[in-house]
Structure formats: C-alpha cells, structure tokens
C-alpha cells in the first residue's frame, strides 16, 4: 500500500473512531500495551480492527528497522512503550500521520 493510501486510511479511521478517543494505551509493559490495544479496538468494526492492528504492527516494525544501529529488542520495546503510553486512538493516528509526512 503506498504512503498516500496509508495516510488517507489513517484519516478515515481517525474520523470513524472519535468515540474511542477516551481510552488510552497503557504502556507499563508490552502485555499491558497489547491488552489496552484490544480494549481500544473492542468497539471497532472488523475492518477497523484489522487496520488498527496493522498500523500498530507497522509502527513497531518501522521503529525496529529504524533502530538497527545496535539497539536491542528490549530497548526498542522501551522506546515504543514510552512513545505510546497515555496516547488515545486519535493521538496514535496523529502520530502515524506525522511520521508519514516525514518520510
């Protein structure tokens, strides 16, 4: 999927998820992050859940690929947890959009 399509999809999901904006990522651990992501996506349609999970996976993989200069997996996990902690769905999509614009 090209960058423009991803950007458009992120905007579309952002607009469709305004009711989910009150839940936030609990990034106190990787397990807590996964649990909070499940809670955040609980009211989403199947397609929205799939795209949300895909964007989370892509975010992590892009972070991992960008930090190949010797950072360990636990260091990358720590960076991801720090960046996502307390963010709402809207905040996450905004962060993804900002990162897309930088590329």
TORKE-794536 format. One line per field, with one value per residue: x, y, z of N, C-alpha, C, O in turn; residue number from 1. Coordinates in Angstrom, 2 decimals. Last residue first. Example, Ala and Ser with C-alpha at 12.3 -4.5 7.8 and 13.67 -1.06 7.14 Angstrom:
BEGIN
nu: c(12.85 13.19)
nv: c(-2.25 -5.69)
nw: c(7.08 7.80)
cau: c(13.67 12.30)
cav: c(-1.06 -4.50)
caw: c(7.14 7.80)
cu: c(12.90 13.20)
cv: c(0.03 -3.30)
cw: c(7.87 7.80)
ou: c(13.41 14.24)
ov: c(1.14 -3.32)
ow: c(8.04 8.46)
num: c(2 1)
//
This chain:
BEGIN
nu: c(8.46 6.98 4.38 4.36 4.51 1.98 0.36 1.06 0.06 -2.65 -3.13 -2.64 -4.64 -6.91 -6.52 -4.25 -1.43 -0.22 2.59 4.05 6.72 7.32 7.07 9.13 11.36 11.14 11.54 14.20 15.37 14.76 16.28 18.93 20.59 22.24 20.85 18.22 16.00 14.27 13.19 11.66 9.86 8.61 7.41 5.63 4.02 2.98 1.39 -0.40 -1.55 -2.80 -4.64 -6.21 -7.11 -8.67 -10.56 -11.89 -13.01 -14.72 -15.20 -14.59 -14.70 -12.08 -9.78 -9.12 -8.65 -6.34 -4.63 -4.44 -3.04 -0.61 0.27 0.61 2.75 4.73 3.86 2.69 1.03 -2.05 -3.57 -6.95 -10.23 -11.46 -11.92 -13.88 -15.38 -13.87 -13.35 -13.57 -11.37 -9.35 -9.88 -9.24 -6.55 -5.56 -6.17 -4.48 -2.01 -2.10 -2.16 0.33 2.10 0.63 0.85)
nv: c(10.99 12.80 11.94 9.73 10.90 12.10 9.80 8.65 10.65 10.43 7.86 8.37 10.23 8.61 6.73 8.31 7.62 6.47 5.42 5.48 6.06 4.01 1.75 2.25 2.13 -0.53 -1.93 -1.17 -2.47 -5.13 -5.46 -3.00 -1.11 -1.05 0.24 -0.11 1.52 1.17 -1.31 -0.65 1.14 -0.54 -2.32 -0.58 0.26 -2.16 -2.77 -0.61 -1.03 -3.51 -2.81 -1.09 -2.86 -4.59 -2.84 -2.08 -4.53 -5.02 -1.94 -1.37 -1.83 -2.76 -1.32 -0.86 -3.46 -4.02 -2.11 -3.08 -5.47 -4.49 -3.08 -5.14 -6.48 -4.54 -2.09 0.34 1.59 1.76 4.09 5.04 6.15 8.26 7.82 6.43 8.18 8.53 6.88 7.97 9.63 7.70 6.35 8.44 8.82 6.30 6.33 8.40 7.20 4.96 6.21 7.44 5.25 2.17 -1.16)
nw: c(5.99 7.41 7.12 8.75 11.28 11.33 11.25 13.70 15.40 14.79 15.76 18.51 19.14 18.72 20.73 23.10 25.14 27.34 25.55 23.19 23.87 25.69 24.05 22.21 23.93 24.84 22.46 22.07 24.21 23.58 21.26 21.19 18.74 16.52 14.48 13.88 14.09 11.98 12.52 14.80 13.70 11.89 13.68 15.04 12.86 11.96 14.20 14.11 11.59 12.08 14.03 12.44 10.47 12.05 13.12 10.77 10.03 12.19 14.03 17.54 20.21 20.77 20.64 23.27 24.12 22.64 23.72 26.32 25.80 24.79 27.06 28.85 27.57 27.75 30.27 30.38 28.56 27.74 25.65 26.52 25.65 24.32 21.58 20.38 18.90 16.59 14.43 11.93 11.74 11.73 9.37 7.56 8.17 7.41 4.67 3.81 4.42 2.78 0.28 0.33 0.37 -0.87 0.00)
cau: c(9.09 8.43 4.78 4.19 5.62 3.18 0.29 1.32 1.49 -1.96 -3.26 -1.85 -3.23 -6.70 -6.54 -5.55 -1.99 -1.18 1.95 2.62 6.03 7.39 6.20 7.75 11.08 11.08 10.28 13.19 15.50 14.19 14.82 18.38 19.62 22.74 22.21 19.11 16.95 14.98 14.05 12.72 10.73 9.35 8.42 6.68 4.71 3.87 2.49 0.43 -0.80 -1.77 -3.56 -5.59 -6.26 -7.58 -9.64 -11.17 -12.07 -13.67 -15.64 -14.33 -15.91 -13.25 -10.36 -9.36 -9.77 -7.55 -4.96 -5.12 -4.37 -1.45 0.04 -0.39 1.46 4.27 4.58 3.54 2.31 -1.33 -2.63 -5.56 -9.33 -11.24 -10.87 -12.87 -15.96 -13.91 -13.10 -14.58 -12.70 -9.40 -10.04 -10.57 -7.51 -5.40 -6.78 -5.92 -2.39 -1.99 -3.29 -0.88 2.03 1.51 0.00)
cav: c(10.04 12.91 13.19 9.55 10.08 12.93 10.78 7.92 10.33 11.69 8.13 7.38 10.59 9.82 6.29 7.83 8.14 7.54 5.48 5.20 6.90 5.40 1.91 2.16 3.35 0.58 -2.06 -0.72 -1.03 -4.55 -5.53 -4.33 -1.14 -1.66 0.64 -1.24 1.49 2.45 -1.15 -1.66 1.57 0.63 -2.81 -1.28 1.24 -1.38 -3.65 -0.84 0.20 -3.39 -3.76 -0.61 -1.73 -5.10 -3.57 -1.07 -3.86 -5.97 -2.97 -1.14 -1.30 -3.60 -1.75 0.29 -2.71 -4.84 -2.03 -1.81 -5.52 -5.35 -2.38 -4.11 -7.15 -4.96 -3.28 -0.02 1.07 1.52 2.98 5.32 5.10 8.38 8.74 5.64 7.69 9.61 6.39 6.98 10.22 8.73 5.67 7.83 9.92 6.77 5.34 8.51 8.48 4.80 5.37 8.27 6.18 3.33 0.00)
caw: c(5.06 7.48 6.45 7.32 10.82 11.41 10.17 12.45 15.41 14.52 14.33 17.77 19.28 17.92 19.34 22.67 23.89 27.56 26.86 23.13 22.89 26.11 25.22 21.75 23.16 25.79 23.18 21.12 24.11 24.79 21.18 21.44 19.83 17.74 14.79 13.69 15.20 12.09 11.34 14.89 14.80 11.39 12.74 15.76 13.71 11.08 13.79 15.30 11.84 11.03 14.35 13.68 10.08 11.22 13.99 11.55 9.14 11.87 13.09 16.12 19.57 21.03 19.37 22.42 24.68 22.45 22.29 26.11 26.41 23.97 25.79 29.14 27.78 26.43 29.81 31.51 28.09 28.98 25.74 26.20 26.10 25.75 21.98 21.09 20.15 17.56 15.77 12.32 11.74 12.76 10.65 7.57 8.36 8.79 5.55 3.65 5.02 4.23 0.70 0.24 1.51 -0.93 0.00)
cu: c(9.00 9.13 6.30 4.66 5.56 4.40 1.52 1.32 1.89 -0.45 -2.59 -1.92 -2.34 -5.24 -6.27 -5.44 -3.36 -1.81 1.05 1.89 4.51 6.60 6.17 6.79 9.62 10.75 10.09 11.81 14.45 14.31 14.17 16.86 19.07 21.78 22.68 20.56 17.95 16.04 14.86 13.71 11.93 10.30 9.25 7.79 5.89 4.67 3.49 1.63 0.09 -0.91 -2.43 -4.41 -5.53 -6.59 -8.42 -10.17 -11.23 -12.60 -14.46 -14.93 -15.74 -14.52 -11.65 -10.07 -10.14 -8.78 -6.20 -5.47 -5.13 -2.88 -0.88 -0.73 0.34 2.91 4.05 4.33 3.25 -0.04 -2.05 -4.73 -7.91 -10.33 -10.59 -11.80 -14.95 -14.50 -13.18 -14.43 -13.76 -10.79 -10.13 -10.84 -8.92 -6.38 -6.70 -6.65 -3.90 -2.43 -3.28 -2.09 0.76 1.22 0.91)
cv: c(10.50 12.04 13.35 10.78 9.86 12.17 11.68 8.88 9.59 11.46 9.44 7.65 9.66 10.25 7.49 7.30 7.51 8.11 6.71 5.41 6.70 6.31 3.36 2.39 3.38 1.90 -0.88 -0.82 -0.46 -3.03 -4.91 -4.29 -2.55 -1.67 0.12 -0.94 0.34 2.46 0.13 -1.49 0.64 1.16 -1.66 -1.74 0.58 -0.37 -2.91 -1.71 0.07 -2.15 -3.68 -1.51 -1.16 -3.98 -4.05 -1.73 -2.83 -5.32 -3.90 -2.26 -1.03 -3.11 -2.55 -0.11 -1.53 -4.10 -2.85 -1.62 -4.20 -5.39 -3.20 -3.33 -6.15 -5.65 -3.64 -1.29 0.80 0.85 2.94 4.05 5.44 7.29 8.80 6.53 6.92 9.17 7.47 6.51 9.23 9.34 6.66 7.13 9.37 7.90 5.78 7.56 8.65 6.07 5.17 7.48 7.03 4.30 1.23)
cw: c(3.65 6.44 6.43 6.55 9.31 10.91 10.16 11.27 14.14 14.47 13.94 16.28 18.46 17.96 18.43 21.24 23.63 26.31 26.98 24.45 22.90 25.16 25.68 22.92 22.72 25.09 24.13 21.75 23.16 24.80 22.42 21.33 19.97 18.90 16.15 14.05 15.09 13.17 11.43 13.74 14.91 12.45 12.17 14.81 14.42 11.89 12.93 14.97 13.07 11.26 13.35 14.05 11.30 10.86 13.23 12.49 9.89 11.00 12.81 15.29 18.08 20.32 19.54 21.13 23.79 22.97 21.99 24.63 26.16 24.50 24.89 27.87 28.04 26.54 28.43 31.24 29.25 28.56 27.15 26.30 25.68 26.31 23.47 21.71 20.98 18.89 16.85 13.76 12.22 12.87 11.80 8.89 8.45 9.09 7.01 4.58 4.96 4.94 2.20 0.69 1.50 0.21 0.00)
ou: c(9.48 10.27 6.83 5.25 6.60 5.23 2.06 2.18 2.93 0.24 -2.02 -0.90 -1.40 -4.66 -5.49 -4.38 -3.58 -2.65 1.48 0.67 3.77 5.89 5.11 5.83 8.95 9.95 9.00 10.99 13.87 13.43 13.14 16.25 18.78 22.12 23.45 21.41 18.46 16.91 16.01 14.92 13.06 11.41 10.46 8.97 7.00 5.86 4.70 2.75 1.21 0.31 -1.26 -3.32 -4.36 -5.38 -7.29 -9.05 -10.02 -11.41 -13.32 -15.15 -16.65 -15.32 -12.25 -10.86 -11.32 -9.83 -7.03 -6.51 -6.31 -3.83 -1.82 -1.89 -0.76 2.03 3.03 5.34 4.46 -0.03 -1.62 -5.12 -7.69 -9.70 -9.57 -10.85 -15.14 -14.15 -12.60 -15.31 -14.74 -11.31 -10.91 -11.91 -9.70 -6.97 -7.67 -7.64 -4.53 -3.14 -4.33 -2.96 0.19 0.22 1.84)
ov: c(9.82 12.32 13.98 10.68 9.80 12.73 11.97 8.80 9.87 12.00 9.54 7.66 10.11 10.61 7.39 7.41 6.33 9.01 7.84 5.55 7.64 7.21 3.89 3.14 4.40 2.69 -0.31 0.09 0.60 -2.35 -4.24 -3.22 -3.21 -2.19 0.79 -1.82 -0.14 3.34 0.17 -1.51 1.09 1.58 -1.80 -1.55 1.11 -0.17 -3.01 -1.44 0.57 -2.21 -3.77 -1.02 -0.79 -4.17 -3.94 -1.24 -2.72 -5.53 -3.58 -3.37 -0.51 -3.93 -2.98 0.66 -1.24 -4.11 -2.44 -1.03 -4.22 -5.34 -2.66 -2.97 -6.30 -5.44 -3.10 -1.55 1.00 -0.34 3.96 3.07 6.05 7.49 9.35 6.01 6.77 9.73 7.31 5.81 9.63 9.53 6.47 7.29 9.78 7.93 5.64 7.94 9.01 6.02 5.20 8.00 7.30 4.18 1.31)
ow: c(2.74 6.05 5.52 5.48 8.65 10.19 9.10 10.40 13.56 13.61 12.85 15.60 17.80 16.93 17.48 20.62 23.92 26.40 26.75 24.46 22.63 25.60 26.01 22.79 22.84 25.59 24.22 21.60 23.42 25.34 22.31 21.29 18.98 19.96 16.84 13.92 16.10 13.16 10.99 13.95 15.08 12.14 11.98 15.10 14.42 11.63 13.13 15.40 13.08 11.13 13.71 14.36 11.20 10.94 13.70 12.64 9.68 11.22 13.17 15.76 17.44 19.88 18.55 20.58 23.59 22.33 21.18 24.32 25.82 23.72 24.30 27.65 27.51 25.71 28.00 31.88 29.14 28.25 27.68 26.93 24.64 27.35 23.86 22.30 22.19 19.93 17.92 14.26 12.84 13.97 12.73 9.48 9.30 10.17 7.75 5.21 5.96 5.95 2.84 1.40 2.56 0.92 0.79)
num: c(103 102 101 100 99 98 97 96 95 94 93 92 91 90 89 88 87 86 85 84 83 82 81 80 79 78 77 76 75 74 73 72 71 70 69 68 67 66 65 64 63 62 61 60 59 58 57 56 55 54 53 52 51 50 49 48 47 46 45 44 43 42 41 40 39 38 37 36 35 34 33 32 31 30 29 28 27 26 25 24 23 22 21 20 19 18 17 16 15 14 13 12 11 10 9 8 7 6 5 4 3 2 1)
//
